[in-house]
Amino acid sequence: MKLRGALLVLFMLVAGIGLVPLLMGLTASDVVTCPGENVGADGEQRPGPMRPGDTRCAVWTGPSETSSRTYEEQRNIQERDKRRWIAVGSALSGGGFAGIAVVGARAALRSRRAARWS
């Protein structure tokens, strides 16, 4: 009984943790945003989301620039990250719910067997 309860708690925890990245991926915005300095097509630095035609998004790590991306590259990176969050969240929550189902089915089978023999 204790093992079954511990397994249920473990699988519920995994399923709950998996819902977080799944929801993050499903609710992620389609707006292309630059994580650093956004340089417009006119060469001027400007705040806000990137627009098609923006030539450079400078990505900074600490005091130095590590890379720069165009609008298309940044959009592709954001889409890849979104798909990754959905995949990780689906795998974790699916595994958690499958584990809950297996433990529950096993418990139901045992209680049916016990009722039949008593």
C-alpha positions as CSV (number, residue, x, y, z in Angstrom):
1,M,0.0,0.0,0.0
2,K,2.8,2.4,0.9
3,L,4.6,1.7,-2.4
4,R,1.4,2.3,-4.4
5,G,0.8,5.6,-2.7
6,A,4.4,6.7,-3.2
7,L,4.2,5.8,-6.9
8,L,1.0,7.7,-7.3
9,V,2.5,10.8,-5.7
10,L,5.6,10.5,-7.9
11,F,3.6,10.1,-11.1
12,M,1.3,13.0,-10.1
13,L,4.4,15.2,-9.5
14,V,5.8,14.3,-12.9
15,A,2.5,14.9,-14.7
16,G,2.1,18.3,-12.9
17,I,5.7,19.3,-13.7
18,G,5.1,18.3,-17.3
19,L,2.1,20.6,-17.6
20,V,4.3,23.7,-17.0
21,P,6.5,23.5,-20.1
22,L,3.5,22.2,-22.1
23,L,1.5,25.3,-21.2
24,M,4.5,27.5,-21.8
25,G,4.8,26.2,-25.3
26,L,1.1,26.3,-26.1
27,T,0.7,29.9,-24.8
28,A,4.0,31.3,-26.2
29,S,3.5,34.5,-28.2
30,D,4.1,34.6,-32.0
31,V,5.6,38.1,-31.7
32,V,9.3,37.9,-32.6
33,T,11.3,39.6,-29.8
34,C,15.0,40.2,-29.7
35,P,16.6,39.1,-26.4
36,G,19.3,41.9,-26.8
37,E,19.6,45.0,-28.9
38,N,17.3,45.3,-31.8
39,V,18.7,47.1,-34.8
40,G,16.1,48.1,-37.4
41,A,16.4,48.0,-41.2
42,D,17.5,51.6,-41.1
43,G,20.5,50.8,-38.9
44,E,19.0,52.5,-35.8
45,Q,18.6,50.7,-32.5
46,R,15.0,50.6,-31.4
47,P,12.9,49.0,-28.6
48,G,10.1,46.6,-29.0
49,P,9.4,43.5,-31.1
50,M,11.3,42.8,-34.3
51,R,9.7,43.5,-37.6
52,P,10.2,41.8,-40.9
53,G,13.3,43.3,-42.5
54,D,15.2,43.9,-39.3
55,T,18.8,43.2,-40.0
56,R,20.4,42.6,-36.7
57,C,19.4,41.4,-33.2
58,A,22.5,41.5,-31.0
59,V,22.5,38.8,-28.4
60,W,24.6,39.7,-25.3
61,T,26.1,37.4,-22.7
62,G,27.5,39.5,-20.0
63,P,29.4,42.5,-21.3
64,S,30.1,41.1,-24.8
65,E,28.0,40.4,-27.8
66,T,27.9,36.6,-28.5
67,S,25.9,36.6,-31.7
68,S,23.6,38.4,-34.0
69,R,20.5,37.3,-35.7
70,T,18.2,38.5,-38.5
71,Y,14.4,38.6,-38.1
72,E,14.0,35.2,-39.8
73,E,16.7,33.6,-37.7
74,Q,15.1,34.9,-34.5
75,R,11.6,33.8,-35.6
76,N,13.0,30.3,-36.4
77,I,14.7,30.1,-33.0
78,Q,11.5,31.1,-31.1
79,E,9.5,28.5,-33.1
80,R,12.1,25.8,-32.3
81,D,12.0,26.7,-28.6
82,K,8.2,26.6,-28.6
83,R,8.1,23.1,-30.2
84,R,10.7,21.9,-27.7
85,W,8.7,23.1,-24.7
86,I,5.6,21.4,-26.2
87,A,7.5,18.1,-26.8
88,V,9.1,18.1,-23.3
89,G,5.9,19.0,-21.6
90,S,3.9,16.4,-23.5
91,A,6.5,13.6,-22.7
92,L,6.6,14.4,-19.0
93,S,2.8,14.8,-18.5
94,G,2.0,11.9,-20.8
95,G,4.4,9.7,-18.8
96,G,3.0,10.9,-15.5
97,F,-0.6,10.2,-16.5
98,A,0.4,6.8,-18.0
99,G,2.0,5.9,-14.7
100,I,-1.0,7.0,-12.8
101,A,-3.2,4.9,-15.0
102,V,-1.0,1.8,-14.6
103,V,-0.8,2.1,-10.8
104,G,-4.6,2.7,-10.7
105,A,-5.4,-0.3,-13.0
106,R,-3.1,-2.5,-10.9
107,A,-4.8,-1.4,-7.7
108,A,-8.3,-2.1,-9.2
109,L,-7.2,-5.5,-10.4
110,R,-5.9,-6.4,-6.9
111,S,-9.1,-5.2,-5.2
112,R,-11.2,-7.3,-7.7
113,R,-9.1,-10.4,-7.0
114,A,-9.4,-9.8,-3.2
115,A,-13.2,-9.4,-3.5
116,R,-13.6,-12.5,-5.5
117,W,-11.7,-14.7,-3.0
118,S,-13.3,-13.4,0.1
